[in-house]
Amino acid sequence: MSDHPTPPRAGSWPRPQATPRIESLLRIESDGTVVALSGKVEYGQGIRTGFRRIVAETLDLPLDQVRVVLGETASTPWDMGTFGSMSTMTDGRALRAAAWFARQQLLVRAAARFGVAIEALSFGAGQVFAPDGRAVSFAELVRDQPLAGDLPEAPPRAAPPATDSPMRQEAMDIVTGRAKYAIDVRLPGMLHGSILHPPTLGARLESLDPAAAEKVRGVVQVVRDGDFVGVVAERALLARTAAALLKATWTAGAPRSGGQDIVLESDPEAEEAFRGAARVLKAEYFVPHVSNASLGPSAGTADVRPDGADLYTATQRPFPLRDEVAQTLGVPKEKVRVWPQLVGGSYGKNGAHDAALAAVRLSKAVGRPVQVAWSRAEEFRANTHRPELRGELEAGLDGDGRLSAWRYHSWTNPHTYGEAGRMPERLIVATSGRGAVPEYRLGKADIQLHLRPGKVRTGALRSLAAAPNTFAIESFIDELAEAAGTDPIDFRLAHLDDERLRGVLRAARELSGWDARPPEPGRALGVACAAYHGTYVAEVVEARARAGGRVRVGRVWCAVDAGHLVHPDGARNQVEGAVTQALSWALFESLAHEDGRVLASSFADYPIATARDAPEAIEVTFIGRDEVPPTGVGEPGAVPFAAALANAVYRACGVRVRELPLRT
């Protein structure tokens, strides 16, 4: 990797397209390199390597002949953002279609050149071969007429089963320390900025005395614009030192009220079903706020000029960031360019662009490039956090132990970017309501989502509301299984119609040896499952409950159906990482605050799981069929873990855990 960010390139501005065109996704350069373009960004999920492989295998190319450009707003297609484990499912599919369409165009052109039938041609190493041995390179075939045209709606050919896993493209730079992150960006004449954060969400700046800050040697300017205050200095330490000397008086914002209540399912016969049930059970589950706790704090560098701006930052949403900056500066969108940088951990928080937007405002004020890099304390206290959830559950069982009635009311805060407030119902259901409607045959159902503002700033975190909702629902399913006198896996299978979800449950049962490992005092297995954006996962967790309430996770078995695997080892890595992070949420993480003032400022007062807490082993099996298009694996592995662990603890020691982090 270069020591400097990629310089801006001239070129036409890509626009959102109703019908994708091949030239917006794929091009062949004069040296034969095939360039794949996607508005998605790489932040650890491995899509750069996956997209590279998709194009290479479709065009019968070696991997090193494919280059992938991600998220650069000056050259890639418009994209709404990278989240929801959808990159491979959407852009991976589009790139495969583009590569297949390119293959057909290259064959047509080669057939005309050689005067032979298309069926007689063959591919290899960036060339098309005639039966008599004549060859023509991809570069020659597009020299006078670049690839162009609307992509056909017909699906491309099925990919061959992936049996090997090439090294991740960024891996060597990361492990050797050569990788460059957002905080490593250096521009000529660059200054450093630090901002003053309000003590609580919604607080307003009443007065400011900048005198002490302005006396710090190396300070260039104290910038105030309404409630926004920042210091620009020659060095980062000077900027932070000066910002700490600012004397500010804040007033509390207006009381945060309001919210939305959304009915997800409402059967008019639900109340009658409850009255007729042979047995009714109720339970309430709670999940606290947790921090994104990324290893790399937020950073952004802005170079604002009269004719536009360039931004270098870690972002999951380069195009929305571009649009917001253009609006802030009052310039056309095409005058703002975002250059995504390597991300030091991102689970949703890089959809909010605080550091980058602050850098824009400071750069505009001083007329020079400015970098803003948050401290660890800022990351904990000022960033977005996963919302709380209180899940109220009630279910009725008939005389045969089957579900006849179901009620689930989820009380939570907005699982999206930005501050709490009213959002379109579609967005609420897609984020804050994710996982609230399970796949089971529920009988007559009443499912509602109650969205309320939180006292702290809330936003997206890996899997959004799916992990909290699944903790409540899958834990309660185990309670119902016990009430029905049924094995937890058998109970689930008896209420499921989806064969793919049934398939991962059966696979997890076999993989873990569920039936051969009956519970014993202090040690047992627990199970949970989920369907997430087309990916199906079931997990069995071994819990060891120790004296004093301590819980140790033994082995974890995961069965996953994500369709065709583009990069098997990368998929396995994602599931293992998701399980480990979910373990941290389940056992350790809870963001303490007093009336909206976050108390944590470092990992000393916000513990996360370490290597000592990791499972003894994580065994993953993939059971998807290769003819099924691929779906994502970045988030699904985190969704059922907490419930599986809590269910295992109950079977081990008889204590039902209904609140996280797990304490027995």
C-alpha positions as CSV (number, residue, x, y, z in Angstrom):
1,M,0.0,0.0,0.0
2,S,1.1,3.6,-0.7
3,D,2.1,5.9,2.1
4,H,-0.3,8.4,0.7
5,P,-4.0,8.2,-0.2
6,T,-5.0,7.5,-3.7
7,P,-5.1,10.9,-5.6
8,P,-8.4,12.0,-7.1
9,R,-9.0,10.9,-10.6
10,A,-10.9,12.7,-13.3
11,G,-13.9,11.0,-14.8
12,S,-17.6,11.0,-15.3
13,W,-19.8,11.0,-12.2
14,P,-21.6,7.7,-11.7
15,R,-25.3,8.0,-11.1
16,P,-27.8,5.6,-9.6
17,Q,-29.1,3.4,-12.4
18,A,-32.4,1.6,-12.7
19,T,-30.8,-0.9,-15.1
20,P,-27.1,-1.5,-14.3
21,R,-24.7,-1.2,-17.2
22,I,-21.7,-3.3,-17.6
23,E,-19.4,-0.2,-18.0
24,S,-20.4,1.0,-14.5
25,L,-19.3,-2.3,-12.9
26,L,-16.5,-3.7,-15.1
27,R,-13.8,-2.5,-17.4
28,I,-10.8,-4.0,-19.1
29,E,-7.6,-1.9,-19.1
30,S,-4.9,-1.7,-21.7
31,D,-2.6,-4.1,-19.8
32,G,-5.4,-6.7,-19.6
33,T,-6.3,-6.0,-16.0
34,V,-10.0,-6.4,-15.3
35,V,-11.3,-3.7,-12.9
36,A,-14.4,-4.5,-10.9
37,L,-16.2,-1.5,-9.4
38,S,-18.6,-1.5,-6.4
39,G,-19.9,1.2,-4.2
40,K,-19.6,-1.2,-1.2
41,V,-16.6,-0.8,1.2
42,E,-14.3,-3.4,2.8
43,Y,-14.2,-3.3,6.6
44,G,-13.1,-6.8,7.5
45,Q,-15.8,-8.9,5.9
46,G,-13.6,-9.9,3.0
47,I,-15.6,-8.6,0.0
48,R,-12.6,-7.2,-1.9
49,T,-11.2,-10.7,-2.1
50,G,-14.7,-12.2,-2.7
51,F,-15.5,-9.9,-5.5
52,R,-12.1,-10.5,-7.0
53,R,-12.8,-14.2,-7.0
54,I,-16.2,-13.9,-8.5
55,V,-14.9,-12.0,-11.5
56,A,-11.9,-14.1,-11.9
57,E,-13.7,-17.4,-11.9
58,T,-16.4,-16.2,-14.3
59,L,-13.8,-14.9,-16.8
60,D,-11.3,-17.8,-16.2
61,L,-8.7,-15.4,-15.0
62,P,-5.9,-15.6,-12.4
63,L,-6.7,-13.6,-9.3
64,D,-3.9,-11.2,-9.8
65,Q,-5.4,-10.1,-13.1
66,V,-8.4,-8.6,-11.3
67,R,-8.4,-5.4,-9.4
68,V,-11.3,-4.3,-7.2
69,V,-12.2,-0.7,-6.5
70,L,-14.6,-0.1,-3.6
71,G,-16.6,2.9,-2.5
72,E,-14.6,5.6,-4.3
73,T,-17.4,8.1,-5.1
74,A,-15.4,9.4,-8.1
75,S,-15.5,6.1,-10.0
76,T,-17.8,3.5,-8.5
77,P,-21.6,3.1,-8.9
78,W,-23.8,4.8,-6.4
79,D,-24.6,2.7,-3.3
80,M,-26.7,3.3,-0.2
81,G,-24.1,1.8,2.1
82,T,-22.4,-1.4,3.3
83,F,-24.5,-3.1,6.0
84,G,-26.9,-6.0,6.7
85,S,-24.6,-8.7,5.3
86,M,-25.9,-7.9,1.8
87,S,-22.7,-7.1,-0.2
88,T,-22.1,-10.5,-1.7
89,M,-25.9,-11.0,-2.2
90,T,-26.3,-7.8,-4.1
91,D,-23.1,-6.5,-5.6
92,G,-21.5,-9.9,-5.8
93,R,-24.4,-11.1,-7.8
94,A,-24.2,-8.0,-10.0
95,L,-20.5,-8.4,-10.6
96,R,-21.0,-12.0,-11.6
97,A,-23.7,-10.9,-14.1
98,A,-21.4,-8.2,-15.4
99,A,-18.5,-10.7,-15.8
100,W,-20.7,-13.2,-17.5
101,F,-22.1,-10.5,-19.9
102,A,-18.5,-9.5,-20.6
103,R,-17.6,-13.1,-21.3
104,Q,-20.4,-13.2,-23.9
105,Q,-19.3,-10.0,-25.6
106,L,-15.7,-11.1,-25.7
107,L,-16.7,-14.4,-27.3
108,V,-18.8,-12.6,-30.0
109,R,-16.0,-10.3,-30.8
110,A,-13.4,-13.1,-30.9
111,A,-15.6,-15.3,-33.1
112,A,-16.0,-12.5,-35.6
113,R,-12.2,-11.9,-35.6
114,F,-11.3,-15.6,-36.1
115,G,-14.3,-16.5,-38.4
116,V,-15.3,-19.4,-36.2
117,A,-18.4,-20.4,-34.2
118,I,-18.6,-19.1,-30.6
119,E,-18.9,-22.7,-29.4
120,A,-15.4,-23.5,-30.8
121,L,-13.7,-20.8,-28.6
122,S,-12.1,-21.2,-25.2
123,F,-10.9,-18.9,-22.4
124,G,-7.6,-18.9,-20.5
125,A,-5.4,-16.3,-18.7
126,G,-7.1,-13.2,-20.2
127,Q,-7.2,-14.6,-23.7
128,V,-9.7,-16.2,-26.1
129,F,-8.4,-19.1,-28.1
130,A,-9.5,-20.4,-31.5
131,P,-9.4,-24.2,-32.3
132,D,-6.2,-23.7,-34.4
133,G,-4.3,-22.1,-31.6
134,R,-4.7,-18.5,-32.5
135,A,-5.3,-16.2,-29.5
136,V,-6.5,-12.7,-28.8
137,S,-6.2,-10.9,-25.5
138,F,-9.2,-9.3,-23.7
139,A,-7.3,-6.0,-24.0
140,E,-7.2,-6.3,-27.8
141,L,-10.8,-7.2,-28.1
142,V,-11.9,-4.0,-26.2
143,R,-9.2,-1.6,-27.5
144,D,-11.5,0.1,-30.1
145,Q,-14.8,-0.6,-28.4
146,P,-15.0,-0.8,-24.6
147,L,-17.5,-3.1,-23.0
148,A,-20.9,-1.5,-22.8
149,G,-24.6,-2.2,-22.6
150,D,-27.4,-3.0,-20.1
151,L,-26.9,-6.1,-18.1
152,P,-29.4,-8.9,-19.0
153,E,-31.9,-9.9,-16.5
154,A,-31.2,-13.5,-17.0
155,P,-29.0,-14.9,-14.2
156,P,-25.4,-15.7,-15.0
157,R,-24.1,-19.3,-15.1
158,A,-23.8,-21.1,-11.7
159,A,-20.4,-20.7,-10.2
160,P,-18.3,-23.8,-9.7
161,P,-18.1,-25.0,-6.1
162,A,-15.4,-23.0,-4.2
163,T,-12.9,-25.6,-2.8
164,D,-10.0,-23.3,-2.0
165,S,-9.7,-20.0,-0.2
166,P,-7.0,-17.6,-1.4
167,M,-5.4,-15.2,1.1
168,R,-7.3,-12.1,1.8
169,Q,-6.0,-9.3,-0.3
170,E,-5.3,-7.0,2.7
171,A,-4.0,-9.7,5.0
172,M,-0.3,-9.4,4.6
173,D,-0.3,-5.6,4.9
174,I,-2.4,-5.9,8.1
175,V,-0.3,-8.5,9.9
176,T,3.0,-6.9,8.9
177,G,2.0,-3.4,9.9
178,R,2.1,-1.9,6.4
179,A,-1.6,-1.3,6.3
180,K,-2.7,2.4,6.2
181,Y,-5.8,3.4,8.1
182,A,-7.8,6.6,8.2
183,I,-5.6,8.0,10.9
184,D,-2.5,7.4,8.8
185,V,-3.6,9.8,6.0
186,R,-1.1,12.7,5.5
187,L,-1.8,15.6,3.1
188,P,0.5,18.5,2.3
189,G,-0.1,21.4,4.7
190,M,-2.4,19.3,6.9
191,L,-3.5,20.5,10.3
192,H,-5.2,18.7,13.2
193,G,-8.5,19.3,14.8
194,S,-10.2,18.4,18.1
195,I,-13.9,19.1,18.9
196,L,-15.8,19.9,22.0
197,H,-18.6,17.4,22.7
198,P,-21.8,18.2,24.6
199,P,-21.9,16.4,27.9
200,T,-25.2,14.7,27.1
201,L,-27.4,14.1,24.1
202,G,-29.2,17.2,23.0
203,A,-27.3,19.6,25.3
204,R,-27.0,23.2,23.9
205,L,-24.0,25.5,24.1
206,E,-24.9,28.5,26.2
207,S,-21.5,30.2,26.5
208,L,-17.9,29.7,25.4
209,D,-14.6,31.2,26.7
210,P,-11.8,30.3,24.2
211,A,-9.1,32.5,25.8
212,A,-7.0,29.8,27.4
213,A,-7.2,27.5,24.4
214,E,-6.1,30.3,22.0
215,K,-3.0,30.9,24.1
216,V,-1.6,27.4,23.4
217,R,1.3,27.6,21.1
218,G,0.6,26.0,17.8
219,V,-3.1,26.6,17.9
220,V,-4.3,28.1,14.5
221,Q,-7.9,28.8,15.3
222,V,-10.8,28.1,17.6
223,V,-13.9,27.6,15.4
224,R,-17.4,28.0,16.6
225,D,-20.5,27.5,14.6
226,G,-23.6,27.4,16.8
227,D,-23.2,24.4,19.1
228,F,-20.2,23.2,17.1
229,V,-16.8,24.1,18.6
230,G,-13.5,22.8,17.4
231,V,-9.8,23.7,17.7
232,V,-7.3,23.6,14.9
233,A,-3.6,23.2,15.6
234,E,-0.3,22.2,14.1
235,R,-0.3,18.9,15.9
236,A,-3.0,16.6,17.2
237,L,-1.8,16.7,20.8
238,L,-1.9,20.5,20.8
239,A,-5.4,20.5,19.4
240,R,-6.6,18.1,22.1
241,T,-4.8,20.1,24.8
242,A,-6.4,23.3,23.7
243,A,-9.8,21.8,23.4
244,A,-9.6,20.6,27.0
245,L,-9.0,24.3,28.0
246,L,-12.2,25.5,26.5
247,K,-14.5,26.8,29.1
248,A,-18.1,26.0,28.1
249,T,-21.5,26.2,29.7
250,W,-24.1,23.8,28.5
251,T,-27.9,23.7,29.0
252,A,-29.9,20.5,28.8
253,G,-31.8,20.1,25.6
254,A,-35.6,19.8,25.5
255,P,-37.0,16.6,27.1
256,R,-36.8,13.8,24.7
257,S,-40.3,12.5,24.1
258,G,-42.3,10.8,21.4
259,G,-41.8,7.6,19.6
260,Q,-43.6,5.2,17.3
261,D,-45.7,2.1,17.8
262,I,-45.8,-0.2,14.9
263,V,-48.0,-3.4,14.6
264,L,-45.9,-6.1,12.9
265,E,-48.6,-8.8,13.1
266,S,-52.1,-8.5,14.5
267,D,-54.5,-11.4,14.5
268,P,-58.0,-10.4,15.7
269,E,-58.4,-13.9,17.2
270,A,-55.2,-13.7,19.4
271,E,-57.1,-12.9,22.6
272,E,-59.5,-15.7,22.1
273,A,-56.6,-18.1,21.4
274,F,-54.9,-17.1,24.7
275,R,-58.2,-17.7,26.6
276,G,-58.5,-21.1,25.0
277,A,-54.9,-22.2,25.6
278,A,-54.2,-25.1,27.9
279,R,-51.3,-23.2,29.4
280,V,-50.0,-19.6,29.1
281,L,-46.5,-18.5,29.9
282,K,-45.1,-15.0,30.3
283,A,-41.6,-13.7,30.5
284,E,-39.7,-10.4,30.1
285,Y,-36.1,-10.1,28.8
286,F,-33.7,-7.2,28.9
287,V,-30.6,-6.3,26.8
288,P,-28.6,-3.2,27.8
289,H,-26.8,-0.6,25.7
290,V,-23.5,-1.8,24.4
291,S,-20.7,0.1,22.7
292,N,-19.3,-0.6,19.2
293,A,-15.9,-0.7,21.0
294,S,-14.0,-0.8,17.7
295,L,-10.2,-1.0,18.1
296,G,-9.7,1.9,15.7
297,P,-11.3,5.1,16.9
298,S,-13.0,7.4,14.4
299,A,-10.9,9.5,12.1
300,G,-11.4,11.7,9.0
301,T,-9.3,14.1,6.9
302,A,-10.9,16.8,4.8
303,D,-9.4,19.0,2.2
304,V,-12.0,21.7,1.5
305,R,-11.4,24.1,-1.3
306,P,-13.5,26.8,-3.1
307,D,-14.1,24.3,-5.9
308,G,-15.0,21.3,-3.8
309,A,-13.7,18.9,-1.2
310,D,-11.9,15.5,-0.8
311,L,-12.5,13.3,2.2
312,Y,-10.4,10.4,3.4
313,T,-12.1,8.4,6.1
314,A,-13.4,5.1,7.3
315,T,-17.0,4.9,6.2
316,Q,-19.7,2.4,5.5
317,R,-21.7,5.0,3.5
318,P,-19.4,7.0,1.2
319,F,-22.2,8.2,-1.1
320,P,-24.5,9.5,1.7
321,L,-21.5,11.1,3.3
322,R,-20.6,12.8,0.0
323,D,-24.2,14.1,-0.3
324,E,-24.2,15.4,3.3
325,V,-20.9,17.2,2.8
326,A,-22.1,18.7,-0.5
327,Q,-25.2,20.0,1.2
328,T,-23.1,21.4,4.1
329,L,-20.8,23.2,1.7
330,G,-23.5,24.3,-0.7
331,V,-21.7,22.7,-3.7
332,P,-22.8,20.2,-6.3
333,K,-22.3,16.5,-5.3
334,E,-19.8,15.9,-8.1
335,K,-17.5,18.4,-6.5
336,V,-17.1,16.3,-3.4
337,R,-15.1,13.1,-3.5
338,V,-14.9,10.4,-0.7
339,W,-11.9,8.1,-0.6
340,P,-12.7,5.2,1.8
341,Q,-9.7,4.2,3.9
342,L,-8.9,0.8,5.6
343,V,-11.1,0.4,8.6
344,G,-9.8,-0.6,12.1
345,G,-12.9,-2.4,13.1
346,S,-16.5,-1.3,12.2
347,Y,-19.7,-2.9,13.4
348,G,-22.1,-0.1,12.4
349,K,-20.5,3.0,13.9
350,N,-18.8,4.1,10.7
351,G,-22.3,4.8,9.2
352,A,-22.2,7.9,11.4
353,H,-19.5,10.4,10.2
354,D,-18.8,12.6,13.1
355,A,-15.0,12.9,12.7
356,A,-15.2,13.4,8.9
357,L,-17.9,16.0,9.1
358,A,-16.0,17.8,11.9
359,A,-12.9,17.8,9.7
360,V,-15.0,19.3,6.8
361,R,-16.2,22.2,9.0
362,L,-12.7,22.9,10.4
363,S,-11.0,22.6,7.0
364,K,-13.5,25.1,5.5
365,A,-12.8,27.5,8.4
366,V,-9.0,27.5,8.1
367,G,-8.6,26.9,4.3
368,R,-6.3,23.9,4.8
369,P,-6.6,20.2,5.0
370,V,-7.6,19.1,8.6
371,Q,-7.6,15.7,10.2
372,V,-9.8,14.9,13.2
373,A,-9.0,11.7,15.2
374,W,-11.0,10.8,18.2
375,S,-9.5,9.6,21.5
376,R,-10.7,6.4,23.1
377,A,-12.8,8.4,25.6
378,E,-14.5,10.2,22.8
379,E,-15.2,6.9,21.1
380,F,-17.1,5.6,24.1
381,R,-18.8,8.8,25.2
382,A,-19.8,10.5,21.9
383,N,-20.3,7.7,19.4
384,T,-23.5,5.7,18.7
385,H,-24.4,2.7,20.9
386,R,-26.6,-0.3,20.5
387,P,-30.1,0.4,21.8
388,E,-31.6,-1.2,24.9
389,L,-34.3,-3.7,24.4
390,R,-37.1,-4.9,26.8
391,G,-38.9,-7.8,25.3
392,E,-42.3,-8.7,26.7
393,L,-43.4,-12.2,25.7
394,E,-46.5,-14.3,26.2
395,A,-47.4,-17.6,24.6
396,G,-50.2,-20.1,24.8
397,L,-49.8,-23.9,24.4
398,D,-52.5,-26.2,23.4
399,G,-53.2,-29.6,24.9
400,D,-50.5,-31.2,22.6
401,G,-47.8,-28.8,23.6
402,R,-48.0,-26.8,20.4
403,L,-48.1,-23.0,20.1
404,S,-51.6,-21.7,19.8
405,A,-51.1,-18.0,20.7
406,W,-48.1,-15.6,20.7
407,R,-47.5,-12.1,21.9
408,Y,-44.2,-10.2,21.6
409,H,-43.9,-6.5,22.3
410,S,-40.4,-5.1,21.7
411,W,-39.5,-1.8,23.4
412,T,-36.3,-0.3,22.0
413,N,-34.6,2.7,20.7
414,P,-33.8,3.5,17.0
415,H,-31.3,1.0,15.5
416,T,-30.1,3.4,12.7
417,Y,-27.7,6.2,12.0
418,G,-28.2,9.6,13.6
419,E,-30.2,10.6,16.6
420,A,-33.4,9.2,18.1
421,G,-36.6,10.5,16.5
422,R,-39.2,9.7,14.1
423,M,-38.2,7.6,11.1
424,P,-40.1,6.1,8.2
425,E,-41.9,3.0,9.2
426,R,-40.1,1.0,6.5
427,L,-36.7,1.9,8.0
428,I,-37.8,1.1,11.5
429,V,-39.0,-2.4,10.6
430,A,-35.8,-3.0,8.7
431,T,-33.6,-2.0,11.5
432,S,-35.3,-1.7,14.9
433,G,-37.7,-4.5,14.2
434,R,-35.3,-6.9,12.7
435,G,-35.7,-10.4,14.2
436,A,-39.0,-9.5,16.0
437,V,-41.1,-11.8,13.8
438,P,-39.7,-15.4,14.2
439,E,-40.0,-18.1,11.5
440,Y,-42.1,-20.4,13.7
441,R,-45.8,-21.3,13.3
442,L,-47.0,-19.2,16.2
443,G,-50.7,-19.7,16.1
444,K,-52.6,-16.4,16.5
445,A,-50.0,-13.7,16.9
446,D,-49.8,-10.1,18.2
447,I,-46.3,-8.6,17.5
448,Q,-45.6,-5.0,18.1
449,L,-42.6,-2.7,18.0
450,H,-42.5,0.3,20.4
451,L,-39.8,2.7,19.5
452,R,-38.7,5.2,22.1
453,P,-35.8,7.7,22.3
454,G,-32.9,6.6,24.4
455,K,-31.0,8.7,27.0
456,V,-27.8,8.0,25.1
457,R,-27.0,8.3,21.4
458,T,-28.1,5.1,19.7
459,G,-27.3,3.7,16.3
460,A,-26.4,0.6,14.3
461,L,-24.4,-2.3,15.7
462,R,-23.7,-5.7,14.1
463,S,-27.1,-7.3,13.2
464,L,-29.0,-4.3,14.5
465,A,-32.0,-5.5,16.5
466,A,-31.8,-9.1,15.4
467,A,-29.4,-10.2,18.2
468,P,-31.4,-8.6,21.0
469,N,-34.7,-9.8,19.7
470,T,-33.4,-13.3,19.1
471,F,-32.0,-13.4,22.6
472,A,-35.5,-12.8,24.0
473,I,-37.4,-15.0,21.5
474,E,-35.1,-18.0,21.4
475,S,-34.7,-18.0,25.1
476,F,-38.5,-18.0,25.5
477,I,-38.8,-20.8,23.0
478,D,-36.7,-22.9,25.3
479,E,-39.0,-22.0,28.2
480,L,-42.0,-23.2,26.1
481,A,-40.2,-26.4,25.1
482,E,-39.7,-27.2,28.8
483,A,-43.3,-26.4,29.6
484,A,-44.4,-28.8,26.8
485,G,-42.0,-31.5,28.0
486,T,-40.2,-31.5,24.7
487,D,-36.6,-31.5,23.7
488,P,-35.6,-27.9,22.6
489,I,-34.5,-28.9,19.1
490,D,-37.6,-31.2,18.6
491,F,-39.8,-28.3,19.8
492,R,-38.3,-26.0,17.2
493,L,-38.5,-28.5,14.4
494,A,-42.2,-29.1,15.2
495,H,-43.0,-25.5,14.7
496,L,-40.9,-24.8,11.6
497,D,-41.9,-25.1,7.9
498,D,-38.7,-23.5,6.4
499,E,-36.6,-26.5,5.3
500,R,-33.4,-24.5,5.3
501,L,-33.9,-23.5,8.9
502,R,-34.8,-27.0,9.8
503,G,-31.7,-28.1,7.9
504,V,-29.3,-26.0,10.0
505,L,-31.0,-27.2,13.2
506,R,-30.5,-30.8,12.2
507,A,-26.9,-30.2,11.2
508,A,-26.1,-28.5,14.5
509,R,-27.7,-31.3,16.4
510,E,-25.5,-33.8,14.6
511,L,-22.4,-31.7,14.7
512,S,-22.6,-31.1,18.4
513,G,-23.6,-34.7,19.3
514,W,-26.6,-33.1,21.0
515,D,-28.4,-36.4,21.7
516,A,-25.3,-38.0,23.1
517,R,-24.5,-35.1,25.6
518,P,-27.3,-35.0,28.2
519,P,-27.1,-32.2,30.7
520,E,-25.1,-32.7,33.9
521,P,-24.7,-30.5,36.9
522,G,-22.7,-27.5,36.0
523,R,-22.3,-28.4,32.3
524,A,-24.8,-28.5,29.5
525,L,-25.6,-27.6,25.9
526,G,-28.0,-24.9,24.7
527,V,-29.4,-24.2,21.2
528,A,-30.8,-21.3,19.3
529,C,-31.4,-20.5,15.6
530,A,-32.2,-17.6,13.3
531,A,-32.8,-16.6,9.7
532,Y,-31.1,-13.4,8.8
533,H,-31.2,-11.8,5.3
534,G,-31.4,-15.1,3.6
535,T,-28.8,-16.8,5.7
536,Y,-29.8,-19.5,8.1
537,V,-27.8,-20.4,11.2
538,A,-28.2,-22.7,14.2
539,E,-25.8,-22.7,17.1
540,V,-25.2,-25.1,20.0
541,V,-23.2,-23.7,22.9
542,E,-21.6,-25.6,25.7
543,A,-21.8,-23.7,29.0
544,R,-20.0,-24.5,32.2
545,A,-21.5,-22.8,35.2
546,R,-19.0,-22.4,38.0
547,A,-19.3,-21.6,41.7
548,G,-20.0,-17.9,42.4
549,G,-22.1,-17.6,39.2
550,R,-19.2,-17.6,36.7
551,V,-19.9,-19.0,33.3
552,R,-17.3,-20.4,30.9
553,V,-18.1,-21.2,27.3
554,G,-16.7,-24.5,26.2
555,R,-17.3,-25.5,22.6
556,V,-19.5,-23.9,20.1
557,W,-21.0,-25.6,17.0
558,C,-22.4,-23.6,14.2
559,A,-24.4,-24.8,11.2
560,V,-24.8,-22.2,8.4
561,D,-26.7,-22.2,5.1
562,A,-25.5,-19.2,3.1
563,G,-26.0,-20.7,-0.3
564,H,-22.9,-20.9,-2.6
565,L,-19.7,-20.0,-0.8
566,V,-17.5,-17.6,-2.7
567,H,-14.6,-17.8,-0.2
568,P,-15.1,-20.7,2.2
569,D,-12.3,-19.7,4.6
570,G,-13.4,-16.1,4.7
571,A,-17.0,-17.2,5.5
572,R,-15.7,-19.4,8.3
573,N,-13.7,-16.5,9.7
574,Q,-16.8,-14.3,9.7
575,V,-18.8,-16.8,11.6
576,E,-16.0,-17.4,14.1
577,G,-15.6,-13.6,14.6
578,A,-19.3,-13.0,15.0
579,V,-19.6,-15.8,17.7
580,T,-16.7,-14.3,19.6
581,Q,-18.1,-10.8,19.6
582,A,-21.5,-12.1,20.6
583,L,-19.9,-13.9,23.5
584,S,-18.4,-10.6,24.6
585,W,-21.9,-8.9,24.5
586,A,-23.4,-11.8,26.4
587,L,-20.9,-12.2,29.2
588,F,-19.3,-8.8,29.7
589,E,-20.7,-5.7,27.9
590,S,-23.0,-3.1,29.3
591,L,-22.6,0.6,28.7
592,A,-23.1,2.4,32.1
593,H,-24.5,6.0,32.0
594,E,-26.1,8.4,34.5
595,D,-29.0,10.4,33.0
596,G,-27.4,10.1,29.5
597,R,-23.8,10.8,30.5
598,V,-21.8,7.8,29.5
599,L,-19.4,6.8,32.2
600,A,-16.9,4.6,30.3
601,S,-13.8,6.2,28.9
602,S,-11.5,3.3,28.3
603,F,-11.4,-0.5,28.1
604,A,-10.5,-0.5,31.8
605,D,-14.1,0.5,32.7
606,Y,-15.8,-1.1,29.7
607,P,-14.5,-4.7,29.7
608,I,-14.7,-6.8,26.6
609,A,-13.9,-10.5,26.0
610,T,-10.2,-11.3,25.6
611,A,-8.4,-14.4,24.3
612,R,-8.8,-16.0,27.8
613,D,-12.6,-15.8,27.4
614,A,-12.9,-17.2,23.9
615,P,-14.6,-20.5,23.4
616,E,-12.4,-23.6,23.6
617,A,-13.3,-24.3,20.0
618,I,-15.7,-23.1,17.3
619,E,-16.7,-25.7,14.8
620,V,-18.5,-24.4,11.7
621,T,-20.2,-26.4,9.0
622,F,-21.7,-25.0,5.9
623,I,-24.6,-26.9,4.4
624,G,-25.8,-24.5,1.6
625,R,-26.2,-25.8,-2.0
626,D,-24.0,-24.4,-4.7
627,E,-26.9,-23.7,-7.0
628,V,-28.4,-21.3,-4.4
629,P,-27.0,-17.7,-4.8
630,P,-24.7,-16.6,-2.0
631,T,-26.0,-14.6,0.9
632,G,-24.0,-12.8,3.7
633,V,-22.2,-14.2,6.7
634,G,-20.8,-11.1,8.3
635,E,-23.6,-10.7,10.9
636,P,-25.8,-13.9,11.1
637,G,-23.3,-15.8,13.4
638,A,-23.8,-13.2,16.1
639,V,-27.6,-13.4,16.2
640,P,-28.5,-16.7,18.1
641,F,-25.4,-17.0,20.3
642,A,-26.7,-15.2,23.5
643,A,-29.9,-17.2,23.6
644,A,-28.0,-20.5,23.0
645,L,-25.6,-19.7,25.8
646,A,-28.4,-18.6,28.2
647,N,-30.3,-21.8,27.4
648,A,-27.2,-23.8,28.1
649,V,-26.8,-22.1,31.5
650,Y,-30.3,-23.0,32.4
651,R,-29.9,-26.6,31.5
652,A,-26.6,-26.7,33.5
653,C,-27.7,-25.1,36.7
654,G,-31.4,-24.4,36.6
655,V,-31.1,-20.6,36.5
656,R,-33.0,-18.9,33.8
657,V,-31.1,-15.8,32.5
658,R,-33.4,-13.1,31.2
659,E,-31.0,-10.1,31.3
660,L,-27.7,-9.5,29.7
661,P,-24.8,-9.4,30.4
662,L,-25.3,-12.9,31.7
663,R,-25.0,-13.2,35.5
664,T,-26.3,-16.3,37.2
